[in-house]
Amino acid sequence: MLGLRAQIYALIRQFFAARGVLEVETPMLSVAANTEPNIESFSTRFSGRSDAGASERWLRTSAEFPLKRLLAEGIGDCYELGRVFRDGEAGRRHNPEFSMLEWYRVGWDHRQLIGETIELVKTAAASVGRTLDAVSMTYREWFMEGLQIDPFSAPVDALREPLRDFRIDGTNLQRDDWLDLLITHLLQAQLPANRITVISDWPASQCALARIRADDPPVAERFELYLGPCELANGYHELCDAAEQRARFENDNRRRQARGQRELPIDEHLLAALEHGMPDCAGVALGIERLLMCLGGCEDIRSVLAFAFDEA
């Protein structure tokens, strides 16, 4: 599988070189962390001179924030293929240290980026002799087709009902939590094995760093891409409003406090870049290990790693 990894890395670089997208490298350590309550960051301490900045540093959970700072500086279309870190995530599909491909297209929205993401995954699959179909649908269409539930209007009790046999402890679970459980426990399993499925127009409450479009109801201009039942990529028509982004970070920290989690430092460098002016763009992150698992027919992430977390 290490040979396949090298093959896919070369394919990715060739794919973007042909399209004029610049490869960049950004820091893995930051004075700020990811405030998203469902993601935990590793921290470390710098023991050198105090004038070097804050001693507590955070390992990145993605390259998103520094890449957006480069976009605000005018770098144009860019990508990074590198290591990222997430605490508390270990299992058959998760390793705390893993590889992620992230890229941004200036002047694009999420729908244009969906097309390129599908093309990249199809190209990777073709390199191992697989031909994939691709289907796109909205979040609402996915729920209606798979569960006959309207995720935007159904009461929470109706969201719980299909999950009754899983004996889930619903204490402190909110509406979005139940929607996520319906996806992970039921909807993903229904996706055809040899097909790319793209789900777009997510609930506004799950916007993360995406723009919100004023539909009825409002939706986040966000998409997720699956190969079979495996989630590979998550993309946005990116939010460029610094004040709105600060409000979302602060709301994340309020949610963290309510859950008994530590409040985390907000990335002021990113907010300053947004204030300066980031161009209209779309971006997506794709998990390399997940892609390798799908291409190699592997059920466990250990199969695509040189050494798993407990062997490192």
N, C-alpha and C positions, 0 to 999 in steps of 0.2 A: 504493500500500500504506500510505502514511502516513494516508490517510483511513480505511482499514480499522482501523488501530491506534487512532485516535481513537474510532471507533465501538465497538470492543471495550472500550476503557477506560470509556466511558460505560455500556456494558452491564454491566460488572463492578460498577461503583459502584451502579448501579440494582438489580442482583441482590442485593447485600448490604444496601443500605438497606432493601429490602423485607423483609429477614429480621432486621433489628435488629442487624447486625454492624457494629461501629465501625471506621472507617478511622483508622489511626494512622501516624505517621512516626517512625522511629527512626534513630540515627546510622549513617553509612556507615563511619566510622573507629572503631577499637577498639584497646584495649591488648592484646587477645587475638586469636588467629587460629583458624582451623579446623584441628584436628589430623588430620582424615581423610587418610590417606596418598595417596589417589587424587585429592585436590583440592589445588591449590597456591594460596596467597594472595599478593596484591601487598602490599608494605610501602612505607611512606614515613616521613619523619622530620619532627618538629615542631621548629622552630628558635627558639621563643619561650622564655618564662621556665620555669625548671626546676620551679617549684612548681605548674605546670599538669599535672604528671604525666609518665609515661614519654614519652620523645621518639620512640621507635619506635612507629608505629601501623600497623594492618592494615586494608586495605579489606575490607569484609564479603563473604563468598561467599554469604551468604543473610541474611535478617533474623531467623532463627530464635531466636538467643540473646536479643536484646533484647526480642522479642515475648514470650518465655517469662518474662522478668523482669517485664513488665507484667502477665502473667497471675497471677504470684505476688503482685503488688500488688492484685489484685482487679478488674482492668479489665473482665473478662468477655470475651465473644466479640469477636474483633478480626481485622483483616486489614491488610496493607500491600501496596501496589503500587508497586514501586520498582526502582532500579538495583542490581545486584550485579556482582561482579568475580571472575574466576578466571584465574589466570596459566597460561600454557602451553596454553590451549585456543583454537585458531583453525582454522577449516576451513569446509566447506560447511554444517555444522550447529552450529558453535560460534563465538561472538565473545567475546573476553575481557571485554567490558562488555555486559551484557544486562539485560533486565527480567524480574522475577519477581513473581508473585502468591503470597503466603503468608497462610493464615488458620487460625484455631484456634477450636474449638467446645468449650466447657466442658461436662463431663458426658457427652460423646459418646465412643464408641470408634471404631476405624478403620472398622468395617463401616457405621456410620451415616454417617461422612464420605464413604465411597465413593459412597453414594447422592447426596449433595449435589454431589460433584465431577462425577459423570456428568451431573447436571442442569445444571450450569453449562456444561459442554462442549456438551451438546445445545442449550442456549439460544444459545450463541455460533454454533454451526453453523446453527441455524434463521435467524439474522439474515442469513446469506448464501444462504439458500434450500436448505440441505442438511438431510436427515433421517437421523439415525444410529441404528443398533441398538447395543445394549450387551450384552456377555457378561462374566461373572465366573467365574474359576476359580482354583484354588490353584496355587502354584508347582509342586508335585508333579504335579498334573493336566496342567499345561502341558508339562512335560518328557515325561511318559508319552504324551500325545497326539501331540506333535510329533516326538519322537525315540525313543520306546519305551525311555527311560532313567529309572530312579528316581534323582533327584538327591541323595537322602539316603543311599542305600545303595550306589550303583554305585562300583566302584573307579576310581581316577584314570585308569587306562589306558582304561577304557570311556568316560570323558569326553573323552579325547584323540582317540579313534578317528574320530568323525564330522568332526573338524577336520583330518584328515591332509592333505587337498588344499590347505589354506591355507598350508602350510609355515610354521607359527608357531614361533618360537624359544621353546621351553618352559623355558629356563634360569630357575631361581628362581620359576617359576609354581607357585602353591599351588592346592589344590582349588577354592576360591572363584574364583580367576582363571579356571580352566577353565570353571566354570559360567557366569561372565559372558561368556566368549568364545562359548559355545554360544548364549547369548541374542543377542548382538550380530551374530554371523555366520550363524546359522541360524534361530532361533526367531522373531525379530522379522520377518524377511522373509516368514514364513508367515502373518502376521496379515492378515486381509481389509482392503482399503483403506478401505471406507466403514463401518467398525465400531469402536466403542470396546471395548477389551479391558482388563479389570482383573485383575491377578495379585496374589493375597494369600497370607499365611502363608509368608513367606520363611525360609530357613535361619537358625537362631539366630546363626550366625557372621556373618551379614550384617544384624545388628539395628540398627546405627548408633545412633540415639537412640530406638528403639522398645522397648516392653516385650517380654519373652519369655514366651510361654505354655507351660506345662509339659505339652505333648502328648508323644506318643511317635513320632518324636523331637520335642524342643522346637522351636517355631517363633517367629519374630519377628512381632509384630502390626503388620505393615507391608504397604503395597500400592503398586504402580505402575500407572499408567493410560496406555494407548497409544491413539492414534488412527491406525488403520492400523498401519504398522510403526514409527511415530514415538513415542518416549517423551515424554509431556507432563507427568506429575505423579508425585510421590513422597510418600506420606503415612504417618503413624504413629499408633498409640495410644501417646501420649507417655510416656516414662519420667519418673517423678517422684522417684526415689530418688537423692539427692545422692551418697551413697557409691558406688553402682553407676555413676553417671555419671562420677565422678572416676576410677574404675577403668578405665572405657572410654577416657577421654581419655589416661590414662597408658599404656594398652596401645597406643593409636594412636601415641604418641610412641616407644614401643619398636619398633613396626613401621617407623616412619619411620627410626629409627637403623639398623635392620637393612638398610634399602634404601639407606642412604647419604644420606638426606634430613635436612634440618635439623629438630631438635626445636623445637616451637612453643609459645608461651605459652598456658597453659590459661585459659579464661574463669572466673576466680574469682567474678566478679559473678553469673554464671549459677548456679554451684554454691551461692553464698550464698542466691540466690533459691529454689533447690530445697530447701535446708535449711530456709528459712523456711516453705516449703510452697506448692507449685504445685498447683492443683486438677486432678483427673482430667480429661483432655482429649484430643482428637485434633487433629492438624494436618497440613496438606498444603502443598506448594510446587508451583507450576505455571509452566512456562516460557512467557512471552508470545510470544517470537519463534517458538518451535516451534508454538504454537497458530496464529499468523498464517500461518506457512508451510503448515500443513495446510489452513487455511480458504481460502487464496489459491492453492493448488496449486503452491507454489514449491519448487524443489529446492535452492536456495542461500539461506542466511540473509541474504546481502547484499541480496536482493530486498525484505526487510522492514525494513531499516535506512535511516535518512537518510544515514549515512556509515558504512561498515565500518571495522574497526580500522586498516587500512592507509591509510585516507583521512581519519582523524580528526585 
